[in-house]
Amino acid sequence: MRWVLLAVVPKWLKAILALLLLPVCVGAAVATWRVMSLSGGADITWAPMAAGAACWLFIFLMLPKPMWLYVLGHELTHAVWTWLFGGRVRQMKVTSRGGHVLITRDNFLITLAPYFFPFYAVLVILGFLLGHWLGGWSDMWYRAGFHLLLGAAYAFHLTLTWYILQDRQPDITSQGWLFSVVIIFLGNTLVLLLGVPLLAGEIPVITALEWWRDETFGLLQQIEDSARHWLGRIRS
């Protein structure tokens, strides 16, 4: 949750924007599927990531959920994105039942960032980059450990985000349900479109983004052609 004083964009306007972005969502989904299907290879990348995700799923299903840890990451994500947009954090409170952060600047990305930005997965990446730089972590076992922890951290993000979305979230209601769903979907898809090519090394990131563009434009062309066809039938 964020506390800030700002002018509110009407939810009906955000709903219209969300509808206009639906073809972009479909294009992103198709492009992500193409990237995932062509980025196989269960060596030291996907097998450890799957194992890490499976370990976390066992914890998620069988043990008490670490909600304080999740809320901490949630509120820190609000804070990080506030700093990225030039704002300041005045106050933060974290409990296992929820939290809030008082900030000086807000927008829809700052509000919705915790639902698509995998905070702890990013920490894992930064930690191993630092280890590689300072300690030369580059052999097979370090890479396997990195992917194991990354899989667990990303599964942590997905499962607990889904879990808290079962309840009413002020972040979501403040932006409107439809607009929030579209932005969260696009944010998570963009994470995969950037992350999977970098991890697998099979497809350049620019190619993945070009597929997203091409799939979106292709769908828009189909919509335009269908509209022209039906308008022609109506006029005739």
N, C-alpha and C positions, 0 to 999 in steps of 0.2 A: 504494500500500500504506500502511496505517496501523499504527502500533504503539501499543497502549493496553491498560491492564488494566481489564476490565469483566466484569460478569456476563453470561453468554451465554444468550440466549433459545433454547430448543430448536429445532432445525431442523424437527422434525416439526410443531411448532406454527406455524412460519412457512409451511410447506407447506400446511397447512390454510387459513390466512389467504389465501394466494395463490390457492387454488382458489375461495374465497369471493369474491375480487376479480375473477375472470374475467368475470362479467357487466359489471362496471364497465369492464373493458378493451374489451369489445365495444362498449359504449355510447360510450366515448371515441373508438374508431376510426370509428364511424358519424358521430358529431358532427364529427370532424375532416374527414371526407370531405365532409360538407355544407358546412362552412366553406370548404374549399379550392375546391369546385365553384362557390360563389357569390361568390368573391373574385377574379374574373378581372380582366382589364385589363392588357395588356402595354405599359404606358407607361413611366414612370420607376421602376416598382417591380419587376415580375416579370422584365422583359427584362434589366435590369442584374444582378439576382440570379442569373438563370439563366446569364448570361455569366460572372459571378464563380465560380459553382459549376463551370462547364465548364473554366475556367482552372485551378482547383484540381485537378479530375479529371485533366487532362493532366499536371500536376506529379506527382500521386499515382501515376499509372500509368507515367510515362516517366522520372522522376528519382528519386534516392535520397530516401527518406522522412525528413522532419525529426523523428526520434523524440525528440531532446532537447527540442525545442520542445513536442512533445505531452506528454512526461512532466512538463515544467515546469508546463504548464497543468493537468495531472491532479493533481499534488500541491498546487498552489495552490488548486485547487477544494476539496480536502479541508480545506485551511487556512481558506478563506473560510467554509465551512459550519460548521467547528468554532467560529469566532468568532461566527457567527450564533446558535449554540446556547450561547454563553457559555463556551466552552472556550478553552484556550490552546495555542499551538504551541511545543513545546520544541526541536524539531530538524527539519531538512528536508535531504534529500539527493536530487539530481537527476543522472542520467546518461542517456545514449542507450539504455542497456540496461534501465533501470528506475529506480525511486526509492522513497523512503519518507518519511513524516512522522510524528514522534512528538508525540502530542496528549494532552491531559488529559481529553477527553470524547469519547464516540463513540456513535453510534446508526446505524440502517440508512440514514438519509438522508445522513449524513456519509460513510458507507462507499461508497454507490452514487452519490453526486452527480456524480462525474466522467463517469459514463456517460449522464447525461441533461442536465446543465447545460453549455451551450455556452460555455465560459469566454471564448474569444477573440471569439466573436460578441457577448458582453456587453461586452467591452472596446471593440469597434467602436462599439456603441451609445452607451456612456458617452463615448467620445472625440468623437463627432459631436454629442452633446448639449452637451458642454463647448464645442465649436467654435461651435455655434449660439448659445449663451449669451454667449460672450466675443467671437466674431468675426462674428456674424450670418450663419452658414452656412445660408442658406435658399433660394438660387436653384436652378434646375433641375439645374445641373451638380453642385453639392454633393450634392443628393439622389440623383442618379444614381450618383455615386461612393460614397456611403454604402451604397446597395443592392448595388453591385458588390462592395465589400469584405465586406458582411454575407453575401452569398451564398457567397463564397469561405470565410469563416470558419466558416459553418455546415456547409458541405460538408467542411471540414477536420475538424470535430468528428465528423460521421457516419462518414466513411470510416476515420479512424484509430481511432475507438472500435470499429468493426466489425473492423478489422485486429488490434487487440490481443486482442479477444475470441476469436480463433482459438486462442490459447494459454490455458493454465490461469491464472486470475487469483485471487489470494488474496482480493481484495474480494468476488468472486462466491462462492467456496467457503465463505467465512466466514458468509455469509447463507443459503446454500442456493441451488441452481441455479434452481428454480421460482420462489421468492420474489423472487430478484434479477431474473429476466426480467420478472416482472409489474411490479415497481417501476420498472425502467428503461423499460419500455414506457409506463407511465402518466406517468412524468416527461417523456419526450420528447413524448408526446401533449399534455400540459398546456402545454409550451413552445409547441407549434403553436397550440393553442386560444387562448392569450393573445397570441402574437406575430403570427399572420396577421391577425386583425382590427385590431390596432394598426397594422400596416404598410399593409394595403389600404384601411382606412377604409370598407369596405362593410358590415360587420356589427359591431354593438356586442359588446364582450367579454362582457357579461352575457348576451346572447342565445346566444353560443357555449356558455357554461357551462350555460345552461338547456337547450339541446339535449342536452348530455351527460347532464344529470339525467333528462330526459324519455326519451331512448333507453335509459338504464340501467333506469329504472323500468318502461318498456314491456317490456323483455326479461325482467325479474324477474317481471312479471305473466304473461307467456307461459309461463315455467318453472313458476310456481305453477299455472296452469290445466292444463298438461300433466300435472303431478304429480297433481292432483286427478282428472283424467280416468283415468289409469292406475290409481290407487288404487281408484277406483270400479269399474273393470273387474275388478281382482283380487278385491275383496270380493264382487262379484256372481258 
